[in-house]
Amino acid sequence: MGIEWLFLAAGAIMIFFITVFSFAARYKRCPSDKILVVYGKVSGKSKSGGGLSAKCYHGGAAFIWPIIQEYQFLDLTPIQIEIRLEGALSQQNIRINTPSTFTVGISTEPGVMENAAERLLGLSLAEIQELARDIIFGQLRVVIATMPIEEINADREKLIENIYSGVEGELKKIGLRLINVNIQDITDASGYIDALGKEAAARAINEAKIKVAEKERDGEIGKAEAERDQRVRVSKAQAEAVEGENKAGITVAQSNAFRREQEAEAERSATAAEKVKQAQALQEAYTAEEQSERERAKREEATQNANIVVPAEIEKRRIETLAEADAEKIRRMKKGEADGILSVMQAEAEGLKAQLTKKAEGFAEIVKACGNSPELAALMMITEQLPDLVERQVKAISNLKIDKVTVWDGGKNENGRTQTADFLSGLIGSIPPLHELTKNVGVKLPEYLGSFKDDAAASEELQERIETQKAKEAPKPPNKQNPKQNPGK
């Protein structure tokens, strides 16, 4: 039964792990450079109100239900497409060439990813590139046809903006997005763009010459005005400098007089302050010296206290702590010994009490079984000890070591008994009779255990048994009737 349960448990554990591994294998994580497309039975509604044909995940993970769902990945690697557009008609019906490079990739925008799942799932990068090239070719021609050639040639930003608005809308329908547009060059077979370039160059040169002449004229005028301003400002500065020198001399004289007055007042104040400060310094010195002496006396007192009183106090506390520790140790040891002795005595008392209680209960049950007769109960208990008494009787003679017994039987004695019978009677008489033992303790054995006989009767009975046994074991005389039993004849 145990082995069957063991096999069942092992099977259940194996089924559990197989189920866990199966579910783990169907849990798919989406890398950052891919789109996880789950198709089959998926939940949710599309923008049109119908059910979704696929569910897209960019990053994260999803559990793929077995049988009802399946999955694939869409690669987000950018795709470069070389567009060699030649002979595209502009708004003036002038054919131009616009070689360019487009970079596209699968969009991660919600809603556009579902378009990619519906139209690009299962296609390789080369197939996606070819499909995008066809869309870009057509839309690029449309964009160029809506713009004049001057604007195409002059305003590249507007051209790229129109390409983005025209091309990306078509790419989103299949789940792609336009990442980058690089217009390499714009040329035409008629030379119109070159003529526009030459015209623009000539216009730029003329405008540059006019600007140079205007700048030179402005430079000469500015130079004359600058020289005039220079002379006026120099004269004004010289006059102001002389006036400033005079005012400065007066100010210097006044300042010197005020300086000397202030110096004298400062010297007087400094002398008085010096005397006051010297007196205060002496007073502070005396006060500091007095304070220093007091502090030195306190320090000496603290030193003596630290050198004598503190060690003595520490030694006193150490002795007190050691004495208390020794006393506590002795108290705990004595208490532990007393607790141990008390526990042992309590255990012995409990054991003796339980033993005596059980024995008393047993005696009470015995007395109850004997009809509440104490004498009969005592007799029963002594009867239980009879096997031990008999065993001890047997051991009394069995433990005697007699190597050899020689008996010279000289016939019967005066009482008619042989010496062999006397020997056996004495040997048996040396064993304590069972009835005598029980009689000594005041108990009379029942009749079914036999009756007491004296030594003579026991010896005669034993002698009779021996004679009977000898007669049985004696050889029979040869039978004269049977010649086969008489070998002498």
Secondary structure, 3 states (H helix, E strand, C coil): CHHHHHHHHHHHHHHHHHHHHHHHHCEEECCCCEEEEEEECCCCECCCCCECCEEEECCCEEECCCCCEEEEEEECCCEEEEEEEEEEECCCCCEEEEEEEEEEEECCCCCHHHHHHHHCCCCCHHHHHHHHHHHHHHHHHHHHHCCCHHHHHHCHHHHHHHHHHHHHHHHHCCCEEEEEEEECCCEECCCHHHHHHHHHHHHHHHHHHHHHHHHHHHHHHHHHHHHHHHHHHHHHHHHHHHHHHHHHHHHHHHHHHHHHHHHHHHHHHHHHHHHHHHHHHHHHHHHHHHHHHHHHHHHHHHHHHHHHHHHHHHHHHHHHHHHHHHHHHHHHHHHHHHHHHHHHHHHHHHHHHHHHHHHHHHHHHHHHHCCCCHHHHHHHHHHHCHHHHHHHHHHHHHCCCCCCCCCCCCCECCCCCEHHHHHHHHHHHCCCCHHHHHHHCCCCCCHHHCCCCCHHHHHHHHHHHHHHHHHHHCCCCCCCCCHHHCCCC
